[in-house]
Amino acid sequence: MNLRVLEPATEAVLAEIPRAGVEEADAAVARAKAAYPAWRAIAPPDRAKLLDGLALALAAKQQELAVLEARNAGKPIGDARGEMGMVVDTFRYYAGAVERALGDTIPVSGGVAMTFREPLGVVALITPWNFPLAIASWKLAPCLAAGNTVVLKPAELTPLTALEFERIALEAGIPEGVVNVVAGPGSTCGARLVEHPDVAKVAFTGSTEVGRRIATGAAQTIKRVTLELGGKSPNLVFADADLRAAAEAAPWAVFGNAGQDCCARSRILVQDTALDEFMAALTDVVEGIRVGDPLDEATQMGPLISAEQRATVGSYVPDGAPVAARGSAPAGPGFWFPPTVLAPVDASDRAVREEIFGPVACVIPFRDEAEAIALANDTIYGLSGSIWTRDGARALRVARAVEAGVLSINSNTSVRVSTPFGGFKQSGVGRELGPDALDYYTEVKNVYFSTEDG
Ligand code: NAD
């Protein structure tokens, strides 16, 4: 049976592709296993050149990939173009890392101890639908640079750029079997990769619920796991901040990618004395967000990914919900949902506690720094967050106190190719990007060499 891939802005069928199941997952693992010895044996400068060549090949296809991603994921074309730029940069960055996989020499008696970073073998990558190729590249590039071979299972709703990637990699000279893509459901194809005895590691991005299942499954064969999971990130705005800048930036930190962003700062915590001024500026921006056709260059927010996602998001804004600001959304086909701000909301409301993964933000006032930190940390998640203040000492004090892996001060950015990304608490295990990612695709081997005479 085929997989029907929809275009969320029109609900039309964009593509029909073969649906991979258990058999296809097994075949892909077998190909990756066969390709592993030769791939890990390639001399580091040659593997670096191959990955650099792949970055160039991806750059040449950047526009085509961006249009495909924009249509399949329903994201504004400008955003999709930015994401494809990041895919290229990620491969460039890790091409440079191949020759810098250094070990240590350790002083011991009777000889020399040295450490090597060894690849793991076949690694399964399981990815979500919100940033399909970008998130896949955060895993693919360090994984391949370290000398592993991969089986990538993209989300069944957005498999098209991953399948393109597989073709581009082959054309760019990456040997057959090193990169294998299986487009199929998580419950069959994905689950098989998690239990497969020949898979050494699973690197997963997705919901905390599925992440828990994957960690349980991987434990049966003591597979390594990296889990990048959900979030409910705080945006802390102190009264001494540049309030206009904070208020004008806040909507984009929630409504970017229609809120389908694990780093979404969906809990906007504002010091009570600044609340009225902040809300006035925020409302102006929210009401002006251009929601519409992802392929229109002027569009700032697209539709949600699916009818199911729209129903889930809608459940957080029932009739009578305290809507403080609301933007627009097109009528007609497409999984549209207007950007929505809820206030006042009680800290126990499910809209405050659960990851909505849609364009819905809650504004919550706080009195002082201690209460701001307590509210920020009152969540099972710990992925990212922002702190807006002109007081430098406070900015750093609060940044150290917030239990999250990626924080920004007077900014809402979270992701850079060269810096580590990942969560505290139930937002995940492990780090992606930056120098840290390579550690998660290698094992440390310690070799002792005796230098005793005789
Ligand atoms: P999801 O958990 O439903 O699915 C993610 C992937 O897992 C898909 O490829 C799916 O097919 C697969 N899968 C599902 N069940 C499986 C199983 N039993 N075994 C193996 N694989 C299985 O997530 P989603 O709805 O695609 O994405 C949204 C979620 O991803 C949100 O919770 C979001 O916060 C999270 N996310 C996290 C990050 C991060 O870096 N922390 C980034 C993006 C998205």
Residues whose N, C-alpha, C, O or C-beta is under 5 A from the ligand:
A	BS01	NAD	I126 T127 P128 W129 K153 P154 A155 E156 G184 P185 G186 S187 G190 A191 T205 G206 S207 T208 V210 R213 E228 L229 G230 G231 C262 S427
